[in-house]
């Protein structure tokens, strides 16, 4: 599970909300808001702030206040530190009073709200940070959506942590993978995969769009060491049969 701060820290870390709307934004997309799903189900979303300093600074490459500061610079020289990686996390909560015994309903609710912000993760390097107001899209839409549940021990009305990552964007197609975690136990609940159509418009001559990002492979943790570090224990890939 990603190492992030609990819900409620987003303003302390990323600064005040926009005064005109009361929301904190990734560019024009609010990242702390409440939203009705299927007209009757209230959900709350909040950006999850990384504990890691470098990841925290990279988040700022998508926050509206920081993007406005970048845009106000007359000439922003290309720099790797200004490239937003195709990765971010957010908190998600469903506001419903339902019995924990109704397992099927909890699974259905989680599946219903799993189609959230996956396409944004794929576009982060191309529309944010250095490329803010330089890259443009004529159209974007999801083409397919797959969810795999790894456990049915789900409490859909508690906070979830949603990790979003995009490892491929080329030829007007992109793919994003989402992982949903129970933050109390660190259990990986579900994996979501979604392909998108992203049709670019004519970009600015200053646009930079050819990126390669590294992704760390799994690292073995010795289960016999008896580590008491909760962060380490919550950040492992489970491979037990």
C-alpha positions as CSV (number, residue, x, y, z in Angstrom):
1,X,0.0,0.0,0.0
2,X,1.3,3.5,-0.8
3,X,2.7,5.5,2.1
4,X,0.4,8.5,2.3
5,X,-1.1,10.9,4.8
6,X,-4.6,10.4,6.1
7,X,-7.6,12.3,4.7
8,X,-7.7,15.9,5.8
9,X,-4.0,16.7,5.3
10,X,-4.3,17.9,1.7
11,X,-4.7,21.6,2.5
12,X,-2.0,21.6,5.1
13,X,0.5,20.2,2.6
14,X,-0.6,21.6,-0.8
15,X,-1.9,25.0,0.4
16,X,-5.3,26.6,0.7
17,X,-8.2,25.7,-1.4
18,X,-9.3,27.9,-4.3
19,X,-11.2,30.8,-2.9
20,X,-13.7,30.9,-5.7
21,X,-15.0,27.3,-5.4
22,X,-13.8,26.0,-2.0
23,X,-12.0,23.1,-3.8
24,X,-8.4,22.0,-4.2
25,X,-7.6,21.4,-7.8
26,X,-5.4,19.3,-10.1
27,X,-5.6,21.9,-12.8
28,X,-9.4,22.1,-13.5
29,X,-10.2,18.8,-11.8
30,X,-11.2,19.2,-8.1
31,X,-9.5,16.6,-5.9
32,X,-11.4,17.1,-2.7
33,X,-15.1,17.1,-3.2
34,X,-18.4,15.2,-2.7
35,X,-20.3,13.7,-5.6
36,X,-23.5,11.9,-6.1
37,X,-23.3,8.5,-7.9
38,X,-26.5,7.1,-9.5
39,X,-28.3,10.2,-8.2
40,X,-28.7,8.8,-4.7
41,X,-25.2,7.7,-3.4
42,X,-23.0,10.3,-1.9
43,X,-19.2,9.8,-2.2
44,X,-16.3,11.8,-0.9
45,X,-13.0,12.1,-2.7
46,X,-9.7,13.6,-1.4
47,X,-6.2,13.6,-2.8
48,X,-3.8,11.4,-0.8
49,X,-0.6,13.2,0.0
50,X,2.6,11.1,-0.3
51,X,4.9,11.0,2.7
52,X,7.9,10.9,0.4
53,X,9.3,14.4,-0.1
54,X,10.1,13.9,-3.8
55,X,6.7,12.5,-4.6
56,X,5.1,15.3,-2.6
57,X,7.0,17.9,-4.8
58,X,5.9,16.0,-7.9
59,X,2.3,16.3,-6.9
60,X,2.6,20.0,-7.0
61,X,3.2,19.8,-10.7
62,X,-0.6,19.1,-11.0
63,X,-2.0,21.5,-8.4
64,X,-3.7,24.5,-9.8
65,X,-2.1,27.1,-7.5
66,X,1.4,25.8,-8.4
67,X,0.5,25.4,-12.1
68,X,-0.6,29.1,-12.2
69,X,2.7,30.1,-10.8
70,X,4.5,28.1,-13.5
71,X,2.3,29.6,-16.2
72,X,3.1,33.1,-15.0
73,X,6.7,32.6,-15.6
74,X,7.5,34.2,-19.0
75,X,9.8,31.3,-20.1
76,X,9.8,28.0,-18.2
77,X,12.9,26.1,-19.2
78,X,12.4,22.4,-19.7
79,X,13.4,20.5,-16.6
80,X,12.8,16.9,-15.4
81,X,11.7,18.2,-12.1
82,X,8.7,19.9,-13.8
83,X,7.4,16.7,-15.4
84,X,4.4,15.3,-13.6
85,X,4.6,11.5,-13.4
86,X,1.6,9.4,-14.5
87,X,0.8,8.4,-10.9
88,X,-1.3,9.6,-8.0
89,X,-3.4,8.4,-5.1
90,X,-6.7,9.5,-3.7
91,X,-9.0,8.7,-0.8
92,X,-12.6,7.5,-1.5
93,X,-15.5,7.0,0.8
94,X,-19.2,6.0,0.2
95,X,-21.8,7.5,2.6
96,X,-24.3,4.8,3.1
97,X,-25.7,3.0,6.1
98,X,-25.7,-0.7,5.0
99,X,-25.1,-4.0,6.9
100,X,-21.7,-5.5,6.8
101,X,-23.3,-8.9,6.3
102,X,-24.6,-8.0,2.9
103,X,-21.3,-8.9,1.2
104,X,-22.6,-8.7,-2.4
105,X,-23.8,-5.2,-2.0
106,X,-20.4,-4.0,-0.7
107,X,-18.8,-5.6,-3.8
108,X,-21.3,-4.0,-6.2
109,X,-20.8,-0.5,-4.6
110,X,-17.1,-0.7,-5.0
111,X,-17.3,-1.9,-8.6
112,X,-19.7,0.9,-9.4
113,X,-17.4,3.6,-8.2
114,X,-14.2,2.0,-9.5
115,X,-14.4,4.0,-12.8
116,X,-12.9,7.1,-11.3
117,X,-9.9,9.3,-12.5
118,X,-8.1,6.5,-14.3
119,X,-7.9,8.5,-17.5
120,X,-6.5,11.5,-15.6
121,X,-3.5,9.4,-14.4
122,X,-2.5,8.7,-18.1
123,X,-2.6,12.3,-19.0
124,X,-0.7,13.8,-16.1
125,X,2.7,14.1,-17.9
126,X,1.1,15.6,-21.0
127,X,-1.3,18.2,-19.6
128,X,0.3,19.2,-16.3
129,X,3.6,20.5,-14.9
130,X,5.9,21.7,-17.7
131,X,3.2,20.8,-20.3
132,X,0.4,22.8,-18.6
133,X,-1.3,24.9,-21.3
134,X,1.1,23.4,-23.9
135,X,-0.5,20.0,-24.5
136,X,-4.1,19.7,-25.5
137,X,-6.6,16.9,-26.2
138,X,-9.5,17.0,-28.7
139,X,-11.2,14.0,-27.1
140,X,-10.7,11.4,-24.4
141,X,-12.9,8.5,-23.3
142,X,-12.6,5.1,-21.8
143,X,-12.7,2.1,-24.1
144,X,-13.0,-0.7,-21.6
145,X,-12.9,-1.4,-17.9
146,X,-12.0,-4.5,-16.0
147,X,-12.0,-5.1,-12.2
148,X,-10.7,-8.1,-10.4
149,X,-11.5,-8.6,-6.7
150,X,-8.9,-10.3,-4.6
151,X,-11.0,-10.6,-1.5
152,X,-14.7,-10.2,-0.7
153,X,-14.0,-9.1,2.8
154,X,-15.0,-5.5,2.0
155,X,-16.5,-2.6,3.9
156,X,-17.6,-0.3,1.2
157,X,-18.7,2.5,3.5
158,X,-15.2,3.0,5.1
159,X,-12.3,4.9,3.5
160,X,-10.5,3.3,0.6
161,X,-7.1,4.3,-0.8
162,X,-7.1,4.3,-4.6
163,X,-3.6,4.1,-6.3
164,X,-3.6,5.1,-10.0
165,X,-0.7,4.4,-12.4
166,X,-0.3,4.6,-16.2
167,X,2.6,2.7,-17.8
168,X,1.7,3.2,-21.4
169,X,0.4,6.1,-23.6
170,X,1.1,5.9,-27.4
171,X,-0.8,6.0,-30.7
172,X,-3.8,7.8,-29.3
173,X,-4.3,5.0,-26.7
174,X,-3.4,4.9,-23.0
175,X,-3.8,2.3,-20.3
176,X,-4.1,2.9,-16.5
177,X,-4.1,0.5,-13.6
178,X,-5.8,1.2,-10.3
179,X,-5.3,-0.6,-7.0
180,X,-7.8,-0.3,-4.2
181,X,-6.5,-0.8,-0.6
182,X,-8.0,-1.1,2.8
183,X,-5.9,1.5,4.7
184,X,-6.6,-0.1,8.1
185,X,-5.1,-3.5,7.2
186,X,-3.0,-2.6,4.1
187,X,-4.9,-5.4,2.2
188,X,-5.0,-5.0,-1.6
189,X,-8.7,-5.4,-2.3
190,X,-9.1,-5.0,-6.0
191,X,-7.2,-4.2,-9.3
192,X,-8.8,-2.2,-12.1
193,X,-7.5,-1.9,-15.7
194,X,-8.8,0.6,-18.2
195,X,-7.8,1.5,-21.7
196,X,-8.5,5.0,-23.1
197,X,-8.8,6.9,-26.4
198,X,-6.9,10.1,-26.2
199,X,-6.9,12.2,-29.3
200,X,-4.4,15.1,-29.2
201,X,-4.9,18.5,-30.6
202,X,-2.1,20.6,-32.1
203,X,0.2,21.3,-29.2
204,X,2.4,24.3,-28.5
205,X,5.8,24.3,-30.1
206,X,7.2,24.1,-26.6
207,X,5.3,20.9,-25.7
208,X,7.4,17.9,-24.7
209,X,5.6,14.5,-24.9
210,X,8.1,11.7,-25.3
211,X,8.7,10.3,-21.8
212,X,10.0,7.1,-20.2
213,X,9.4,6.4,-16.5
214,X,11.0,3.8,-14.4
215,X,8.9,1.5,-12.2
216,X,10.5,-0.3,-9.2
217,X,10.1,-4.1,-9.3
218,X,8.9,-6.0,-6.2
219,X,11.4,-6.5,-3.4
220,X,11.5,-9.6,-1.1
221,X,10.7,-9.0,2.5
222,X,11.9,-11.7,4.9
223,X,8.8,-12.8,6.9
224,X,11.0,-14.2,9.6
225,X,12.6,-10.9,10.6
226,X,9.6,-9.9,12.8
227,X,9.7,-6.2,11.7
228,X,7.5,-3.9,13.7
229,X,7.5,-1.1,11.1
230,X,3.8,-0.8,10.2
231,X,4.7,1.2,7.0
232,X,7.0,-1.6,5.8
233,X,4.4,-4.3,6.5
234,X,1.7,-2.3,4.7
235,X,3.8,-1.8,1.6
236,X,4.5,-5.4,0.5
237,X,3.4,-7.5,-2.4
238,X,1.6,-10.6,-1.0
239,X,2.7,-13.8,-2.7
240,X,1.3,-16.6,-0.5
241,X,-0.4,-19.7,-1.8
